[in-house]
Amino acid sequence: MMNKSDLSPSRRREWQTFLLLTVVLIPLLSVITVAGYGFIVWFIQMIFGPPGHL
């Protein structure tokens, strides 16, 4: 097994970057994308009305 002291500084930085991306950035961007899409749909429905038959 490798100790934390066995990791080179560049390898440690790579792990920190990977964890930042997978734990913080990607989930945050996913939530922002879904919320943004929901807001756009809500705003369009305010202007044109909810979907329905003609």
Short mmCIF file of the C-alpha atoms (twelve columns), coordinates in Angstrom:
data_MODEL
# 
_entry.id   MODEL 
# 
loop_
_atom_site.group_PDB 
_atom_site.id 
_atom_site.type_symbol 
_atom_site.label_atom_id 
_atom_site.label_alt_id 
_atom_site.label_comp_id 
_atom_site.label_asym_id 
_atom_site.label_seq_id 
_atom_site.Cartn_x 
_atom_site.Cartn_y 
_atom_site.Cartn_z 
_atom_site.pdbx_PDB_model_num 
ATOM 1  C CA . MET A 1  0.000   0.000  0.000   1 
ATOM 2  C CA . MET A 2  1.152   3.518  -0.681  1 
ATOM 3  C CA . ASN A 3  1.281   6.093  2.058   1 
ATOM 4  C CA . LYS A 4  0.211   9.647  1.401   1 
ATOM 5  C CA . SER A 5  3.856   10.675 1.763   1 
ATOM 6  C CA . ASP A 6  4.728   8.355  -1.161  1 
ATOM 7  C CA . LEU A 7  2.700   10.458 -3.599  1 
ATOM 8  C CA . SER A 8  4.585   13.057 -5.577  1 
ATOM 9  C CA . PRO A 9  3.282   16.636 -5.433  1 
ATOM 10 C CA . SER A 10 2.002   16.440 -9.029  1 
ATOM 11 C CA . ARG A 11 0.221   13.160 -8.290  1 
ATOM 12 C CA . ARG A 12 -1.377  14.645 -5.169  1 
ATOM 13 C CA . ARG A 13 -2.481  17.679 -7.181  1 
ATOM 14 C CA . GLU A 14 -3.980  15.345 -9.783  1 
ATOM 15 C CA . TRP A 15 -6.039  13.584 -7.081  1 
ATOM 16 C CA . GLN A 16 -7.197  16.892 -5.623  1 
ATOM 17 C CA . THR A 17 -8.289  18.055 -9.075  1 
ATOM 18 C CA . PHE A 18 -10.100 14.761 -9.742  1 
ATOM 19 C CA . LEU A 19 -11.963 14.952 -6.426  1 
ATOM 20 C CA . LEU A 20 -12.885 18.591 -7.004  1 
ATOM 21 C CA . LEU A 21 -14.332 17.725 -10.403 1 
ATOM 22 C CA . THR A 22 -16.242 14.615 -9.325  1 
ATOM 23 C CA . VAL A 23 -17.508 15.782 -5.920  1 
ATOM 24 C CA . VAL A 24 -18.137 19.497 -6.463  1 
ATOM 25 C CA . LEU A 25 -17.991 20.759 -10.018 1 
ATOM 26 C CA . ILE A 26 -19.881 18.130 -12.045 1 
ATOM 27 C CA . PRO A 27 -22.831 17.831 -9.595  1 
ATOM 28 C CA . LEU A 28 -23.036 21.618 -9.305  1 
ATOM 29 C CA . LEU A 29 -23.050 22.074 -13.087 1 
ATOM 30 C CA . SER A 30 -25.689 19.354 -13.421 1 
ATOM 31 C CA . VAL A 31 -27.998 21.075 -10.932 1 
ATOM 32 C CA . ILE A 32 -27.464 24.455 -12.598 1 
ATOM 33 C CA . THR A 33 -28.225 22.964 -16.035 1 
ATOM 34 C CA . VAL A 34 -31.454 21.280 -14.917 1 
ATOM 35 C CA . ALA A 35 -32.582 24.362 -12.978 1 
ATOM 36 C CA . GLY A 36 -31.808 26.594 -15.952 1 
ATOM 37 C CA . TYR A 37 -33.814 24.370 -18.286 1 
ATOM 38 C CA . GLY A 38 -36.731 24.348 -15.826 1 
ATOM 39 C CA . PHE A 39 -36.614 28.129 -15.601 1 
ATOM 40 C CA . ILE A 40 -36.645 28.472 -19.391 1 
ATOM 41 C CA . VAL A 41 -39.660 26.130 -19.690 1 
ATOM 42 C CA . TRP A 42 -41.468 27.982 -16.894 1 
ATOM 43 C CA . PHE A 43 -40.771 31.364 -18.501 1 
ATOM 44 C CA . ILE A 44 -41.944 30.206 -21.951 1 
ATOM 45 C CA . GLN A 45 -45.137 28.853 -20.385 1 
ATOM 46 C CA . MET A 46 -45.717 32.234 -18.727 1 
ATOM 47 C CA . ILE A 47 -45.582 33.879 -22.155 1 
ATOM 48 C CA . PHE A 48 -47.364 31.322 -24.363 1 
ATOM 49 C CA . GLY A 49 -49.410 29.409 -21.785 1 
ATOM 50 C CA . PRO A 50 -49.163 25.783 -20.774 1 
ATOM 51 C CA . PRO A 51 -49.136 23.116 -23.469 1 
ATOM 52 C CA . GLY A 52 -52.478 21.746 -24.599 1 
ATOM 53 C CA . HIS A 53 -54.457 20.728 -27.639 1 
ATOM 54 C CA . LEU A 54 -55.518 23.290 -30.194 1 
# 
